[in-house]
Amino acid sequence: MAHLPLKALQAFRLAAEANSFKEAAEQLHVTQAAISQQIKSLEQHLGLKLFKRLTREVELTAEGRQLLPYVSQGFSSLETGMAQLMDDPNPSRLTLSTLPSFASRWLVAKLGEFQQEAPDLSIQLTVGDRLERFEGEELDIAVRFGRGDYPGLNTELLLKDYLIPACHPSLINSDSPVVEQIGSLPWLQDDTPELVDLWSEFAKTLNQEAPRLQVTDSGTLIEALLGAQGMAFVRFSLVYNLLERGILISPIQSHWKTLYDYYLVMPEHHKKRPKVKRFEAWLRKEVREIESSWERFQKRK
């Protein structure tokens, strides 16, 4: 059909479900005569009768009973689609935000796998240290490294993390005691508060007063480690795959729980968005790889 009389179909649906033109009129806030006219026009459009007009009620004809489930299903689908659109203006695009270090050292390499699982979604990734408030933004979800105290937002723990000492394997001579060697190695550090405090404590056992190199980003620190520029405390989540492959090593049996952990952050009503549910389920599945690697790391130590 070139034209669907939606108003008449809606009137038919409500009248059929209630067996009453009057109740349909009340639901649509129109007169009973208006409903009767809409039904009449639909019957003329189809060229058949849909209702038997009785004294105090109406009753569907065989043709009306045949048509009703299709009309009901059609309007139900429309209502579902409209509801999703009103809650999510971009249901086919997932916009997420996270830290530069987590994005560059882990997430970006994994996103291709998610896109294979969800080819109907396009992904927009923003990176930065700013704590999003989701005010006037199209952001769907954020992965944050903190204490989980984000007022007004739904916050759920994603992954716990640990600090470990790490360096390039070329800096350690397996024929000499490791403890004697690390005191003479150049030490590197990023300027996050917990690493500054940890260095202050650890430096008491070393013959160094300050790190050789200080940077402002964990990703840059790891690049320095890969360049064999020294030794540093790093988050396990950012180097676990490098440790597994022997590209970096952790030469001493020490680790410290980080002050912060990874959290999924979003407004409460974003949780019911289908695309957010899909991404969260995928992300939780993927971080199990890091958790399993941590278990193996502890056994090796």
Buried (B, 14 or more C-beta within 10 A) or exposed (E): EEEEBEBBBBBBBBBBBBBBBBBBBBBBEBEBEBBBBBBEBBBEBBEEBBBEEEEEBBEBBEBBEEBBEEBBEBBEEEEEEEEBEEEBEBBEBBBBBBBBBBBBBBBEEBBEEBBEEBEEBEBEEBBEEEEBEBEEEEBBBBBBBBEBEBEEBBBEEBBBBBBBBBBBEEBBEEEEEEEEBBEEBBBBBBEBEBBEEBBEEBBEEBEBEEBBBBBEBBBBBBBBBEEBBBBBBBBBBBBBBBBEEEEBBBBBEEBBEBBBBBBBBBBEEBBEBEBBEBBBEBBEEBBEBBEEBBEEBEEEE
